[in-house]
Amino acid sequence: MTNKAPWDRSTCSMEPTAGCSPTVSEAELYRSIQALLPRDTDNQQPIDCFNKGMLRWTLHKKVQNNPANSLSLVWVLIKELEKAERWDSRKCIIPLLHTLMYAIVQTAYIPDELYKRVYDFCKKLMTYPHPYCSVGLSYTRQIKTERSTPGLMYQRRVTAEQGLKNDHYPIQERVFVLADPDVFSGSLGQVLLEDIEASASASGGYTSPVDVMRGVVQHSIQAALGSERCHGPKLAQALKDMGQDIEPYFQEVLATLEQSAEDGGRGERGALRGRLLQLYSDILTHTVSDPLPGGSLCDCPLPNPEMSFHLWTEELDIWREVGKWFRSSSSLEQFSLSQEQEDFDLGESLSDLMTSDMTRFSILSNDSGIERDLPPGSDPSPSSSMDTASMSASWEQFKSEQESGRLSRRKAFKMKPTMKDSMVLMQDTLEEHASQGGGGRGGRKGMTLQRRAGSSAMQSASTKQPRHLTARLVAMGDDRVLGRLAKAYYVFRKREARRLFLTMKVNLQFYYIPVCKTPTHISSVKENHSIGHFLGNPCSLGSYLSTVDPWYNCNIKSLGSMIPKLAKMQQANPGRPKEPFISDVISYYVRTGQQPVYFSIYFVKLTFKGMTKEPVEDVFLTHLEMEFPEFRQVSASVRADKPRRSSGEFFGAVVSMNYKKVTLSGRDVDKGISVRTSGAQINTLPSSEAEDLNCLTLTMNESPTKTKNSGVSKIRASNIKIRTLESRSFTITLDRDSQRTYRDVQSIEISPCLDPGYCIQKTIRSKFSLGEDKNAGLSKYMSKGLHLPINTFAGIIN
């Protein structure tokens, strides 16, 4: 390491320490950075915004194959960050910082002076408001550790993402890509699958675990020694010639860096360099007589994490897939599982969980319960109609097949949840509540109406029981796939409350990439004033995230618009070499998306017309549509011909509504009205940026006599009950999913979905206290509602 960095001079030019001239000049890097940053004019020019994601990908590709270029990029980015701080250009800070950290991980060698400048800047962000302080805190910790132990971030990331077996760093990660089969059918699904396969086969040039180990050893030694003491090409050739013998050196490098990180940088950096220098000499002695003192450095590309692609059909149980990965991971020996537990945890399918986790109704039995006493062809285990109505068409077919067969019993055993299991689930709820507390943008009694966003980095830092496995679930599609994800998460939490398994072992992270089958071209002005844009926009939640997080808009929403274009290009030129672009963007998203935005999951209870069906309980995330089928065409014609409307020309059914109206002051009011309507829509996302409230927004077509100039009324509420006062019934569709449509509905009750962790604490407290405050003890510190956290780059930027 030199005492004075080559760039500490008055001019902007720089001579990189890597020993070779950069192929990309600083001026070109500067122009590339300026082109990809989000601007205020992105709303007026959406095409330019969609190109920014490609520009960021191209920038990292430019510098990936030359260590000097990476160092130049780090230098230019830190200058731009310092300039953005002086000019108070906060909109550019988080994009620049994510790009900087992504470049630092892949840079072969960074001098200590440059580390110090990055560290000092990140510390300044801790005095900024949320989300800048959360991002700054996360990166301050990483840079502090990386400065004392160079190469640690690269080593840990690659070891965890590639599942390399070792005895020193037990963390492992896996990316599960969940694609909506209705969207990714045909060419779109084919291009996504081929992209992920191309990434797995040639990610960074690594084709085997031995290649990955070789890359870790190469990068760790270069990051500690630099070009003054390490000759990159000679080291790379020596590692290649070693073949399978590289594993002992990989384990030694891993142990050395982890020991240095455990010491917290209290030890001398010279001791770390001395040990790695000794390993460097030992490796070169296998091929050359005398180790070379220094020379140029070689790049070590960061391979994409292991990804598994799944079309989210009715048969797919994502939690079963996560459980299989958990069992196949090298960290399994840390957990002792009995054979009974394995049979129990993997013996349940998603359909079994859904039927067992729904509310149970007692059914009178008139038989002895003994199999031999049953008449031939009878159904020994009748199911309630509530279960039947909540299943899809495939589940109906499965049930009919089961009814025609003889009695079969599922393997089961009685297990009572222990106090330890209950406390783990409650602790998980407490951590989520703590992470949500930093992002509120308003206040009211008990809770805030403003949508919450928090830092998962702070959450993981406060976790008392570390979870060594992280499952990153990336949902791709429109609002329908998010509705399925919310329902699957709700079923998962209920199952964990009944029998704890994955919660104490696997950390779940959720990501979302909005993709429409036919991309909607929304005018920039309209999207700016209606971030939800519910009517006609199947990706309303993606539109919301792109508004509150500009970097999400540039990289993730733009990816959803480019996938159909990539599919057309692939069809036009099938012999074209496949460059993994989609998987590269997914890798960038899951690595730098640290700030979750919390979306409330809502519980709905449906009661049907007549006594033939039992009530059904379900959940939804973004949208609930209610309509009377007989007035569907009449309502459409009335809305299309508004000037000719009069009170006598409006048709619809009379419904009774009882709801709790929400206010910013927290003084919620119970109200009830009766209106004539042909349908209604209930949305959980705001209709404008100024109304970003975390509540239900009901829009209903009611009689013109109720409103002077409009047939649409808007109600904001936390709980809603709707019941038809006539003999007519209505239809309910959840999250725009036709497979989740309920007919012959007479009434619905909607309320925020309670978190099973909170329900456990409430149940435990009710056993030992009578007539006391319901929110006493741990309850007042726990999140009552169940939220789906979707990770973004910045959370919510005010």
RASULDA-V950236 format. One record per pair of residues at least 4 apart in sequence whose ideal C-beta (glycine too) atoms are under 8 Angstrom apart, sorted by the first residue. I is the first residue (numbers start at 1). J is the second residue. If there is no record, write none. Layout:
I;J
I;J
This chain:
1;111
1;112
1;226
1;228
2;6
2;17
2;111
2;228
4;8
4;113
5;17
5;111
5;113
5;114
6;14
6;15
6;16
6;17
7;14
7;75
7;114
8;113
9;13
12;26
12;79
13;26
14;26
14;72
14;75
16;20
16;21
16;22
16;67
16;68
16;71
16;72
17;71
17;109
17;111
17;226
17;227
17;228
18;67
18;68
18;71
18;108
18;109
18;227
18;296
18;297
19;68
19;227
19;294
19;295
19;296
19;297
20;66
20;68
20;296
21;68
22;26
22;66
22;68
22;69
22;72
23;66
23;68
23;69
24;28
24;29
24;62
24;63
24;66
24;69
24;72
25;29
26;30
26;72
26;75
26;76
27;31
28;32
29;33
29;59
29;62
29;63
29;69
29;72
29;73
29;76
30;34
30;76
30;80
31;35
32;36
32;55
32;58
32;59
32;62
33;37
33;59
33;76
33;77
33;80
33;96
33;99
35;52
35;55
36;52
36;55
36;56
36;59
36;95
36;99
36;554
37;52
37;92
37;95
37;96
38;42
38;49
38;52
38;91
38;92
38;95
38;550
38;551
38;553
38;554
40;91
41;45
41;48
42;46
42;48
42;49
42;52
42;550
42;553
42;554
43;524
43;525
43;527
43;528
44;524
44;525
45;49
45;524
46;50
46;522
46;524
46;527
47;51
48;52
49;553
49;554
49;558
50;557
50;558
50;561
50;562
51;55
51;558
52;56
52;554
52;555
52;558
53;57
53;554
53;555
53;556
53;558
53;559
53;562
53;585
54;58
54;558
54;562
55;59
56;60
56;99
56;554
56;555
56;588
57;61
57;581
57;584
57;585
57;588
58;62
59;63
59;73
59;99
60;64
60;102
60;103
60;106
60;588
62;69
63;69
63;70
63;72
63;73
63;103
63;106
64;70
64;106
64;299
64;301
65;69
65;299
65;301
66;70
66;299
67;71
67;107
67;108
67;109
67;222
67;232
67;296
67;297
67;298
67;299
68;72
69;73
70;74
70;103
70;106
70;107
70;108
70;299
71;75
71;107
71;108
71;109
71;110
72;76
73;77
73;103
73;107
74;78
74;100
74;103
74;104
74;107
74;110
74;114
74;118
75;79
75;114
76;80
77;81
77;96
77;99
77;100
77;103
78;82
78;100
78;114
78;117
78;118
78;121
79;83
80;84
80;92
80;96
81;85
81;93
81;96
81;97
81;100
81;121
82;86
82;117
82;121
83;87
83;89
84;88
84;89
84;90
84;92
84;93
84;96
85;93
85;121
85;124
89;93
90;128
90;132
90;797
91;550
91;797
92;96
93;97
93;125
93;132
94;98
94;131
94;132
94;135
94;551
94;793
94;794
94;797
95;99
95;550
95;551
95;554
95;793
96;100
97;101
97;122
97;125
97;135
97;136
97;139
98;102
98;551
98;592
98;793
99;103
100;104
100;118
101;105
101;139
101;142
101;592
102;106
102;588
102;591
102;592
103;107
104;110
104;118
104;143
104;146
104;153
105;153
105;154
105;157
105;302
106;154
106;299
106;300
106;301
106;302
108;219
108;222
108;223
108;232
108;297
108;298
108;299
108;300
109;150
109;222
109;223
109;225
109;226
109;227
109;297
110;114
110;115
110;150
110;223
111;115
111;226
112;116
112;147
113;117
114;118
115;119
115;143
115;146
115;147
116;120
116;147
117;121
118;122
118;143
119;123
119;140
119;143
119;144
119;147
120;124
121;125
122;126
122;136
122;139
122;140
122;143
123;136
123;140
124;128
124;136
125;132
125;133
125;135
125;136
125;137
125;139
125;140
126;133
126;136
126;137
126;140
127;133
128;132
128;133
128;136
129;133
129;798
130;134
130;438
130;439
130;453
130;795
131;135
131;439
131;453
131;455
131;595
131;794
131;795
131;796
131;797
132;136
133;137
134;138
134;438
134;454
134;455
134;457
134;458
134;594
134;595
134;795
135;139
135;455
135;594
135;595
135;794
136;140
137;141
137;455
137;457
137;458
138;142
138;455
138;457
138;458
138;594
139;143
140;144
141;145
141;457
141;461
142;146
142;153
143;147
144;148
144;265
145;149
145;152
145;153
145;261
145;265
146;150
146;151
146;152
146;153
147;265
148;260
148;261
148;264
148;265
148;269
149;257
149;260
149;261
149;265
149;272
150;223
150;224
151;155
151;219
151;220
151;221
151;222
151;223
151;224
151;257
152;156
152;257
152;260
152;261
153;157
154;158
154;216
154;219
154;220
154;223
154;300
154;302
155;159
155;169
155;216
155;219
155;220
155;253
155;254
155;257
156;160
156;169
156;171
157;161
157;302
157;591
158;162
158;164
158;212
158;215
158;216
158;302
158;303
159;164
159;166
159;169
159;171
159;216
159;254
160;169
160;171
160;172
160;173
160;470
161;173
161;303
161;304
161;305
161;306
162;209
162;212
162;303
162;305
162;306
163;172
163;174
163;306
163;329
163;330
164;209
164;212
164;213
164;216
164;250
165;330
166;250
166;251
166;254
166;330
167;251
167;255
168;251
168;254
168;255
168;258
169;254
169;258
170;331
170;334
170;468
171;468
171;469
171;470
172;329
172;330
172;331
172;468
172;469
172;470
173;305
173;469
173;470
173;471
173;472
174;305
174;306
174;308
174;325
174;469
174;470
174;471
174;472
175;305
175;306
175;307
175;308
175;472
175;474
175;586
175;587
175;590
176;307
176;308
176;310
176;318
176;321
176;322
176;471
176;472
176;473
176;474
177;192
177;196
177;307
177;308
177;309
177;310
177;474
177;476
177;586
178;310
178;312
178;318
178;473
178;474
178;475
178;476
178;481
178;485
179;183
179;184
179;189
179;192
179;309
179;310
179;311
179;312
179;476
179;477
179;481
180;184
180;312
180;475
180;476
180;477
180;478
180;480
180;481
180;515
181;185
181;189
181;311
181;312
181;313
182;477
182;480
182;517
183;188
183;476
183;477
183;478
183;481
183;515
183;516
183;517
184;188
184;189
184;192
184;311
184;476
184;477
184;515
185;189
186;190
187;191
187;567
187;568
187;570
187;571
188;192
188;515
188;517
188;563
188;564
188;567
189;193
189;311
190;194
190;567
190;570
191;195
191;563
191;566
191;567
191;570
191;582
192;196
192;309
192;476
192;563
192;582
193;197
193;309
194;198
194;570
194;578
195;199
195;566
195;578
195;580
195;581
195;582
195;583
196;200
196;307
196;309
196;580
196;582
196;583
197;201
198;202
198;578
198;579
198;580
198;583
199;203
199;304
199;307
199;580
199;583
199;584
199;587
200;304
200;306
200;307
201;207
202;207
202;580
203;301
203;303
203;304
203;580
203;583
204;215
204;300
204;301
204;302
204;303
204;304
205;211
205;301
206;211
206;212
206;215
206;301
206;303
207;211
208;212
209;213
210;214
210;243
210;244
210;246
210;247
211;215
212;216
212;303
213;217
213;246
213;247
213;250
214;218
214;236
214;239
214;240
214;246
214;250
215;219
215;300
215;301
215;303
216;220
216;250
216;253
216;254
216;300
217;221
217;239
217;246
217;249
217;250
217;253
217;283
218;222
218;232
218;235
218;236
218;239
218;298
218;300
219;223
219;300
220;224
220;253
220;257
220;276
221;225
221;230
221;235
221;253
221;276
221;279
221;280
222;226
222;230
222;232
222;235
222;297
222;298
222;300
224;272
224;273
224;276
225;229
225;230
225;273
225;276
225;277
225;280
226;230
226;294
226;297
227;232
227;294
227;295
227;296
227;297
228;293
228;294
229;273
229;277
229;280
229;293
229;294
230;235
230;280
230;294
230;295
230;297
231;235
231;291
231;292
231;293
231;294
231;295
231;296
232;236
232;295
232;296
232;297
232;298
233;237
233;295
233;296
233;298
234;238
234;284
234;287
234;288
234;292
234;295
235;239
235;280
235;283
235;284
235;298
236;240
236;298
237;241
237;287
238;242
238;283
238;284
238;286
238;287
238;288
239;246
239;283
241;286
241;287
242;246
242;249
242;283
242;286
245;249
246;250
247;251
248;252
249;253
249;279
249;282
249;283
250;254
251;255
252;256
252;279
253;257
253;276
253;279
254;258
255;259
256;260
256;272
256;275
256;276
256;279
257;261
257;272
258;262
259;263
260;265
260;267
260;271
260;272
263;267
265;269
267;271
267;272
268;272
269;273
270;274
271;275
272;276
273;277
274;278
275;279
276;280
277;281
278;282
279;283
280;284
280;291
281;285
281;291
282;286
284;288
284;291
284;292
285;289
285;291
288;292
304;580
304;583
304;584
304;586
304;587
305;472
305;587
305;590
305;591
307;583
307;586
308;321
308;325
310;316
310;318
310;321
311;316
312;316
312;318
312;475
312;477
312;481
312;484
314;392
314;394
314;395
314;739
315;394
316;321
316;350
317;321
317;349
317;350
318;322
318;350
318;473
318;488
319;323
319;350
319;488
319;492
319;495
319;502
320;324
320;346
320;349
320;350
321;325
322;326
322;471
322;502
322;506
323;327
323;345
323;346
323;501
323;502
324;328
324;346
325;329
325;469
325;471
326;332
326;469
326;502
326;505
326;506
327;332
327;342
327;346
328;332
329;469
331;335
331;468
331;469
332;337
334;468
335;505
337;341
337;342
338;342
339;343
340;344
340;413
341;345
341;501
342;346
343;347
343;411
344;348
344;411
344;412
344;413
344;415
344;499
345;499
345;501
347;410
347;411
348;352
348;353
348;356
348;495
349;353
350;354
350;488
350;491
351;355
351;391
351;395
351;398
352;356
352;410
353;357
353;491
353;494
353;495
354;358
354;390
354;391
354;491
355;383
355;387
355;390
355;391
357;491
357;494
357;495
357;498
358;386
358;387
358;390
358;617
359;386
359;617
360;384
361;384
361;386
361;614
363;382
363;384
365;369
367;373
367;374
367;380
368;373
369;373
370;374
371;380
371;407
374;378
374;380
374;407
379;403
380;407
381;407
383;387
383;388
383;399
384;388
384;614
385;389
385;612
385;613
385;614
386;390
386;613
386;614
386;615
386;616
386;617
387;391
388;396
388;399
389;606
389;608
389;613
389;614
389;616
389;742
390;616
390;617
390;618
391;395
391;396
391;399
392;396
392;739
392;740
393;397
393;739
394;398
395;399
396;400
397;401
398;402
399;403
400;404
401;405
402;408
415;499
417;421
417;422
417;497
417;498
417;499
417;500
418;422
419;423
420;424
421;425
421;499
421;500
421;504
422;426
422;760
422;764
423;427
424;428
424;465
424;500
424;503
424;504
425;429
425;496
425;497
425;500
425;503
425;756
425;757
425;760
426;430
426;757
426;758
426;760
426;761
426;778
426;782
427;431
427;464
427;465
428;432
428;503
428;757
429;433
429;755
429;757
429;758
429;761
429;782
429;783
430;434
430;757
430;778
430;781
430;782
431;435
431;459
431;462
431;463
432;436
432;459
432;783
432;787
432;789
433;437
433;781
433;782
433;783
434;454
434;458
434;459
434;462
435;454
435;455
435;456
435;458
435;459
435;596
436;440
436;452
436;453
436;454
436;598
436;783
436;787
437;452
437;454
438;453
438;454
438;455
438;458
439;451
439;452
439;453
439;454
439;598
439;795
439;796
440;448
440;450
440;452
441;448
441;450
441;451
441;692
441;796
441;798
442;448
442;449
442;450
442;664
443;448
444;448
444;449
444;664
444;665
444;666
445;666
446;666
448;452
448;694
449;662
449;664
449;693
449;694
449;695
450;692
450;693
450;694
451;597
451;598
451;599
451;692
451;693
451;694
451;796
452;597
452;598
452;694
452;787
453;595
453;596
453;597
453;598
453;792
453;795
453;796
454;458
454;459
454;595
454;596
454;598
454;789
454;795
455;459
455;594
455;595
455;795
456;460
456;509
456;594
456;595
456;596
456;789
456;791
457;461
457;594
458;462
459;463
460;507
463;467
465;504
467;504
467;505
467;506
467;507
468;505
469;505
469;506
469;507
470;506
470;507
470;508
470;509
471;506
471;507
471;508
471;509
472;509
472;511
472;590
473;485
473;508
473;509
473;510
473;511
474;511
474;512
474;513
474;586
474;589
474;590
475;481
475;482
475;485
475;510
475;511
475;512
475;513
476;481
476;512
476;513
476;515
476;560
477;481
477;482
477;514
477;515
478;482
478;514
478;515
478;516
478;517
478;538
478;539
478;542
478;736
479;483
479;538
479;539
479;540
479;541
479;621
479;622
479;623
479;735
479;736
480;484
480;538
480;735
480;736
480;737
481;485
482;486
482;512
482;541
482;621
482;622
482;735
482;788
483;487
483;620
483;621
483;622
483;734
483;735
483;736
483;737
483;740
484;488
484;735
484;737
485;489
485;510
485;621
485;788
486;490
486;599
486;601
486;619
486;620
486;621
486;735
486;788
487;491
487;618
487;619
488;492
489;493
489;510
489;601
489;786
489;788
490;494
490;601
490;619
490;753
490;786
491;495
492;496
492;502
493;497
493;755
493;756
493;757
493;786
494;498
494;756
495;499
495;501
496;500
496;501
496;502
496;503
496;756
497;756
497;757
497;759
497;760
500;504
501;505
502;506
502;508
509;590
509;791
510;596
510;788
510;789
510;790
510;791
511;589
511;590
511;593
511;790
511;791
512;541
512;542
512;545
512;556
512;790
513;542
513;556
513;559
513;560
513;586
513;589
514;539
514;541
514;542
514;543
514;545
514;546
514;556
514;557
514;560
515;539
515;559
515;560
515;563
516;520
516;538
516;539
516;560
518;564
519;560
519;561
519;564
520;536
520;537
520;538
520;539
522;526
522;527
522;533
522;537
522;543
523;527
524;528
525;529
526;530
526;533
527;531
527;533
527;543
527;547
529;688
529;689
530;687
530;688
531;543
531;544
531;547
531;548
531;685
531;686
531;688
531;689
531;692
532;537
532;540
532;543
532;544
532;683
532;685
532;686
532;687
532;688
533;537
533;540
533;543
534;540
534;623
534;681
534;683
534;685
534;687
537;543
538;736
539;543
539;560
540;544
540;622
540;623
540;683
540;685
541;545
541;599
541;621
541;622
541;685
541;790
542;546
542;556
542;557
542;560
543;547
543;557
544;548
544;685
544;686
545;549
545;552
545;553
545;556
545;557
545;597
545;790
545;792
546;550
546;552
546;553
546;556
546;557
547;553
547;689
548;552
548;597
548;692
548;792
548;795
548;796
548;797
549;553
549;595
549;597
549;792
549;793
549;794
549;795
549;796
549;797
550;554
550;794
550;797
551;555
551;792
551;793
551;794
552;556
552;557
552;792
552;793
552;794
553;557
553;558
554;558
555;559
555;585
555;588
555;589
555;793
556;560
556;585
556;589
557;561
558;562
559;563
559;582
559;585
561;565
562;566
563;567
563;582
564;568
565;569
566;570
566;581
566;582
567;571
568;572
569;573
569;576
570;574
570;576
580;584
581;585
582;586
583;587
584;588
585;589
586;590
587;591
588;592
589;593
589;791
590;791
592;793
593;791
593;792
593;793
594;791
594;793
595;791
595;792
595;793
595;794
595;795
596;789
596;790
596;791
596;792
596;795
597;789
597;790
597;792
597;795
597;796
598;787
598;788
598;789
599;621
599;622
599;684
599;787
599;788
599;789
599;790
600;684
600;694
600;752
600;753
600;785
600;786
600;787
601;619
601;620
601;621
601;752
601;753
601;785
601;786
601;787
601;788
602;619
602;620
602;621
602;624
602;684
602;696
602;750
602;751
602;752
602;753
603;617
603;618
603;619
603;750
603;751
603;752
603;753
603;754
604;617
604;618
604;619
604;620
604;624
604;732
604;734
604;748
604;749
604;750
605;615
605;616
605;617
605;748
605;749
606;615
606;616
606;617
606;618
606;732
606;742
606;745
606;747
606;748
607;615
607;745
607;746
607;747
607;748
608;612
608;613
608;614
608;615
608;616
608;729
608;742
608;744
608;745
608;746
609;729
609;744
609;745
609;746
610;744
613;744
616;742
618;734
618;740
618;742
619;734
619;753
620;624
620;684
620;734
620;735
620;740
621;684
621;735
621;788
622;683
622;684
622;685
622;735
622;736
623;681
623;682
623;683
623;684
623;734
623;735
623;736
624;681
624;682
624;683
624;732
624;733
624;734
624;735
624;750
625;679
625;680
625;681
625;682
625;732
625;733
625;736
626;679
626;680
626;681
626;682
626;722
626;730
626;731
626;732
626;748
627;631
627;632
627;635
627;678
627;679
627;680
627;730
627;731
628;632
628;652
628;653
628;677
628;678
628;679
628;728
628;729
628;730
628;731
629;730
629;731
629;743
630;728
631;635
631;651
631;652
631;653
631;678
631;679
632;636
632;678
632;679
633;637
634;638
634;651
634;678
635;639
635;651
635;652
635;678
635;679
635;701
636;640
637;641
638;642
638;645
638;649
638;650
638;651
638;678
638;711
639;701
639;711
641;645
642;711
644;649
645;649
645;650
645;704
645;711
646;650
646;704
647;703
647;704
647;705
650;676
650;703
650;704
650;711
651;678
652;676
652;677
652;678
652;679
652;701
652;702
652;703
653;676
653;677
653;678
653;724
653;725
653;726
653;728
653;730
654;674
654;675
654;676
654;724
654;725
654;726
655;674
655;675
655;676
655;677
655;722
655;723
655;724
655;725
656;672
656;673
656;674
656;722
656;723
656;724
656;725
657;672
657;673
657;674
657;675
657;715
657;720
657;721
657;722
658;670
658;671
658;672
658;720
658;721
659;670
659;671
659;672
659;698
659;715
659;717
659;719
659;720
659;721
660;668
660;669
660;670
660;671
660;717
660;718
660;719
661;668
661;669
661;670
661;671
661;715
661;716
661;717
662;668
662;693
662;695
662;716
662;717
662;718
663;667
663;668
663;669
668;718
674;725
675;700
675;702
675;703
675;706
675;713
676;702
676;703
677;700
677;701
677;702
677;703
678;701
679;700
679;701
679;730
680;698
680;699
680;700
680;701
680;722
681;698
681;699
681;700
682;696
682;697
682;698
682;699
682;720
682;750
683;687
683;696
683;697
683;699
684;694
684;695
684;696
684;697
686;691
686;692
686;693
686;697
687;691
687;697
687;714
688;692
693;716
695;716
695;717
695;718
696;716
696;717
696;718
696;719
696;720
696;750
697;714
697;715
697;716
698;714
698;715
698;716
698;717
698;720
699;712
699;713
699;714
700;712
700;713
700;715
701;711
701;712
702;706
702;707
702;711
702;712
702;713
703;711
704;708
704;710
704;711
706;713
707;711
707;712
707;713
715;720
718;751
718;752
719;749
719;750
719;751
719;752
720;748
720;749
720;750
721;747
721;748
721;749
721;750
722;747
722;748
723;746
723;747
723;748
724;728
724;729
724;730
724;746
724;747
729;743
729;744
729;745
729;746
730;745
731;741
731;742
731;743
731;745
732;741
732;742
732;745
732;748
733;737
733;738
733;740
733;741
733;742
734;740
734;741
735;740
737;741
752;784
752;785
752;786
753;785
753;786
754;758
754;759
754;784
754;785
754;786
755;759
755;782
755;783
755;784
755;785
755;786
756;760
756;786
757;761
757;782
758;762
758;779
758;782
758;783
758;784
759;763
760;764
761;765
761;777
761;778
761;779
761;782
762;766
762;774
762;779
763;767
764;768
765;769
765;776
765;777
765;778
765;779
769;776
772;776
774;779
775;779
775;780
776;780
778;782
783;787
